[in-house]
Amino acid sequence: MAAPGAAGAGRTTATRAAGAAQEGPGRAGTGYLVIYNVVMTAGWLVIAVGLVRAYLAKGSYHSLYYSIEKPLKFFQTGALLEILHCALGIVPSSVVLTAFQVMSRVFLTWAVTHSVKEVQTEDSVLLFVVAWTITEIIRYSFYTFSLLNHLPYLIKWARYTLFIVLYPMGVSGELLTIYAALPFVRQSGLYSISLPNKYNFSFDYYTFLILVMISYIPIFPQLYFHMLHQRRKVLSHTEEHKKSE
């Protein structure tokens, strides 16, 4: 949940890391993935710095979206390559699950926040942007160091701990932003198709957004508790490994 994803935090990192260790993407694939993850880490760091600089310059957290709008769109859209990585087999993750999680955030970035200009000043946008930014800096750093076989415990701990706060924070921002967009979508008829038309097809974007919001109800708890399970599994294994040494 971008929705679904709230921050890409729901991806099965442990499965990816384990699969990569068993099969491996090959030397060229590993080199490419390292470069990709370094670039994405740097990109989200640019967004984080942009938010801090804008806040210090304005002395207010309102409307900070405009200070990071372009890099946010660029690097969030850049996550679409992760679907290709899965399809090509250089990352051992489900194409369907990855596509669902990536596209949900791309959808919120372009089809909601970009398309409904009126919501760009909403504080809820900053809420999910901050959650995404921290999550992605940690996530891409985690992948980078994992590929290099030098993963600091602090990054692993952050990857499997900070989502406890960041995921609900991101989901709250996403839901509030979609909710804020509803009256403007209804008034303008944005992306809606009404009958009659030559294709005999109708689509109500307003209703679609409501259905997207409802979809959070079954999806969020499942992903959240799955991640809590993964946290216990991964961090307890790390503690056991330390004790055995």
C-alpha positions as CSV (number, residue, x, y, z in Angstrom):
1,M,0.0,0.0,0.0
2,A,1.4,2.8,-1.2
3,A,-1.4,1.8,-0.4
4,P,-0.5,-1.2,-0.3
5,G,2.6,-0.5,0.4
6,A,3.2,2.2,2.6
7,A,6.4,2.5,1.9
8,G,7.5,-0.6,0.2
9,A,8.0,-1.8,3.7
10,G,6.0,-4.9,2.9
11,R,8.5,-6.5,0.6
12,T,9.8,-9.9,1.6
13,T,13.4,-8.8,2.1
14,A,14.5,-12.0,3.9
15,T,13.2,-14.1,1.0
16,R,15.1,-11.9,-1.5
17,A,18.3,-12.0,0.4
18,A,18.1,-15.8,1.0
19,G,17.3,-16.4,-2.7
20,A,20.1,-14.2,-3.8
21,A,22.5,-16.1,-1.5
22,Q,21.4,-19.4,-3.0
23,E,21.2,-18.6,-6.7
24,G,22.9,-15.3,-7.1
25,P,22.4,-12.8,-10.0
26,G,25.9,-13.4,-11.3
27,R,28.8,-11.0,-11.3
28,A,27.3,-8.6,-13.9
29,G,23.9,-8.7,-12.3
30,T,25.3,-8.1,-8.8
31,G,27.3,-5.2,-10.1
32,Y,24.3,-3.7,-11.8
33,L,22.1,-4.2,-8.7
34,V,24.8,-2.5,-6.5
35,I,24.8,0.5,-8.8
36,Y,21.0,0.6,-8.9
37,N,20.6,0.5,-5.2
38,V,23.4,3.0,-4.6
39,V,21.7,5.4,-7.0
40,M,18.3,4.9,-5.4
41,T,19.8,5.4,-1.9
42,A,21.4,8.6,-3.1
43,G,18.2,9.8,-4.7
44,W,16.1,9.3,-1.5
45,L,18.9,11.1,0.4
46,V,18.5,14.0,-2.0
47,I,14.8,14.0,-1.1
48,A,15.5,13.9,2.6
49,V,18.0,16.8,2.3
50,G,15.6,18.8,0.2
51,L,12.9,18.4,2.9
52,V,15.2,19.5,5.7
53,R,16.5,22.5,3.7
54,A,13.0,23.6,2.7
55,Y,11.9,23.3,6.3
56,L,14.8,25.4,7.6
57,A,14.3,28.0,4.9
58,K,10.5,28.4,5.5
59,G,10.4,27.7,9.2
60,S,7.3,25.6,8.5
61,Y,6.5,22.1,7.4
62,H,3.5,23.2,5.4
63,S,3.7,22.7,1.6
64,L,7.1,21.2,1.6
65,Y,6.0,18.9,-1.2
66,Y,6.9,21.4,-3.8
67,S,10.6,21.4,-2.7
68,I,11.0,17.7,-3.5
69,E,8.3,17.1,-6.1
70,K,10.6,16.4,-9.1
71,P,13.1,14.1,-7.4
72,L,10.2,12.3,-5.6
73,K,8.5,11.6,-9.0
74,F,11.7,10.6,-10.6
75,F,13.0,8.1,-8.0
76,Q,9.6,6.7,-7.1
77,T,9.0,6.0,-10.8
78,G,12.5,4.5,-10.9
79,A,11.3,1.8,-8.6
80,L,9.4,0.4,-11.7
81,L,12.8,-1.2,-12.6
82,E,12.4,-3.5,-9.7
83,I,9.5,-5.2,-11.5
84,L,11.9,-5.8,-14.5
85,H,14.5,-7.1,-12.1
86,C,12.1,-9.8,-10.9
87,A,10.9,-10.6,-14.4
88,L,14.5,-11.1,-15.6
89,G,15.3,-13.3,-12.6
90,I,18.2,-11.2,-11.3
91,V,16.1,-10.7,-8.1
92,P,14.3,-13.8,-6.7
93,S,11.0,-12.1,-5.8
94,S,7.5,-12.5,-7.1
95,V,6.8,-10.4,-10.1
96,V,3.2,-10.0,-9.2
97,L,3.8,-9.0,-5.6
98,T,6.6,-6.6,-6.5
99,A,4.5,-5.1,-9.3
100,F,1.5,-4.6,-6.9
101,Q,3.6,-2.9,-4.3
102,V,5.6,-0.7,-6.6
103,M,2.6,0.3,-8.8
104,S,0.5,1.2,-5.7
105,R,3.1,3.9,-4.8
106,V,3.6,5.1,-8.3
107,F,-0.2,5.3,-8.5
108,L,-0.4,7.5,-5.4
109,T,2.5,9.7,-6.7
110,W,1.1,10.3,-10.2
111,A,-2.7,9.5,-10.3
112,V,-3.5,11.2,-7.0
113,T,-0.9,13.7,-5.7
114,H,0.3,14.9,-9.2
115,S,-3.2,14.8,-10.8
116,V,-5.1,16.4,-8.0
117,K,-3.1,19.6,-7.5
118,E,-5.4,20.7,-4.6
119,V,-4.0,18.0,-2.3
120,Q,-0.4,18.9,-2.7
121,T,-0.6,21.4,0.2
122,E,-2.2,18.8,2.5
123,D,-0.1,17.8,5.5
124,S,-1.0,14.2,4.8
125,V,1.3,14.3,1.7
126,L,4.2,15.2,3.9
127,L,3.3,12.4,6.2
128,F,3.7,9.7,3.6
129,V,6.6,11.4,1.9
130,V,8.6,11.4,5.1
131,A,7.7,7.8,5.8
132,W,8.6,6.7,2.3
133,T,11.9,8.7,2.4
134,I,13.2,7.1,5.6
135,T,12.0,3.7,4.6
136,E,13.6,3.8,1.2
137,I,17.0,5.1,2.4
138,I,17.1,2.2,4.8
139,R,15.8,-0.4,2.3
140,Y,18.2,0.5,-0.5
141,S,21.1,0.7,1.9
142,F,20.1,-2.7,3.2
143,Y,20.1,-4.2,-0.3
144,T,23.4,-2.5,-1.2
145,F,25.3,-3.8,1.8
146,S,23.7,-7.3,1.5
147,L,24.9,-7.6,-2.1
148,L,28.4,-6.6,-0.9
149,N,28.2,-9.2,1.9
150,H,28.9,-6.4,4.5
151,L,25.6,-5.7,6.2
152,P,26.0,-3.6,9.4
153,Y,23.7,-4.8,12.2
154,L,22.4,-1.2,12.6
155,I,21.0,-1.2,9.1
156,K,19.5,-4.6,9.5
157,W,17.9,-3.6,12.8
158,A,16.5,-0.4,11.3
159,R,15.1,-2.3,8.3
160,Y,13.2,-4.7,10.6
161,T,12.3,-2.2,13.4
162,L,11.5,1.3,12.1
163,F,8.6,0.0,9.9
164,I,6.7,-0.4,13.2
165,V,6.2,3.3,13.2
166,L,6.8,4.2,9.5
167,Y,4.4,1.8,8.0
168,P,1.3,3.0,9.9
169,M,2.5,6.6,9.4
170,G,2.8,6.1,5.6
171,V,-0.5,4.4,5.3
172,S,-2.2,7.1,7.3
173,G,-0.8,9.8,5.0
174,E,-1.8,7.8,1.9
175,L,-5.4,7.3,3.1
176,L,-5.8,10.9,4.2
177,T,-4.4,12.2,0.9
178,I,-6.8,10.0,-1.2
179,Y,-9.7,11.1,1.0
180,A,-8.7,14.8,0.5
181,A,-8.7,14.2,-3.2
182,L,-12.2,12.7,-3.4
183,P,-14.3,16.0,-3.6
184,F,-12.0,17.4,-6.3
185,V,-12.2,14.2,-8.3
186,R,-15.9,14.1,-8.0
187,Q,-16.3,17.8,-9.0
188,S,-14.0,17.6,-12.0
189,G,-14.8,14.1,-13.2
190,L,-11.1,13.4,-13.4
191,Y,-10.2,10.2,-15.3
192,S,-13.9,9.2,-15.4
193,I,-15.6,7.9,-18.5
194,S,-19.4,8.3,-18.8
195,L,-21.9,6.7,-21.1
196,P,-22.9,6.9,-23.8
197,N,-19.7,6.4,-25.8
198,K,-18.7,4.2,-28.8
199,Y,-17.0,1.7,-26.5
200,N,-20.1,1.3,-24.3
201,F,-17.8,1.5,-21.3
202,S,-18.0,3.6,-18.2
203,F,-15.5,4.3,-15.4
204,D,-15.9,6.3,-12.2
205,Y,-12.6,7.3,-10.8
206,Y,-14.2,8.7,-7.6
207,T,-15.7,5.2,-6.9
208,F,-12.4,3.6,-7.8
209,L,-10.5,5.7,-5.2
210,I,-13.0,4.7,-2.5
211,L,-12.5,1.0,-3.4
212,V,-8.7,1.6,-3.1
213,M,-9.2,3.0,0.4
214,I,-11.4,0.1,1.4
215,S,-8.7,-2.3,0.1
216,Y,-6.4,-1.1,2.9
217,I,-8.6,-2.8,5.5
218,P,-7.7,-6.4,4.6
219,I,-4.2,-5.7,3.2
220,F,-2.6,-3.5,5.8
221,P,-3.0,-5.8,8.8
222,Q,-1.8,-8.8,6.8
223,L,1.4,-7.1,5.6
224,Y,2.0,-5.5,9.0
225,F,1.8,-8.7,11.0
226,H,3.8,-10.5,8.3
227,M,6.6,-8.0,8.8
228,L,6.4,-8.3,12.6
229,H,6.8,-12.1,12.1
230,Q,9.8,-11.5,9.8
231,R,11.3,-9.1,12.4
232,R,11.2,-11.7,15.1
233,K,12.6,-14.4,12.8
234,V,15.5,-12.3,11.4
235,L,16.6,-10.5,14.5
236,S,16.3,-13.5,16.8
237,H,18.4,-15.4,14.3
238,T,21.0,-12.6,14.4
239,E,21.1,-12.7,18.2
240,E,21.5,-16.5,18.3
241,H,24.3,-16.2,15.8
242,K,26.1,-13.6,18.0
243,K,25.7,-15.8,21.1
244,S,27.2,-18.8,19.2
245,E,30.2,-16.8,18.4
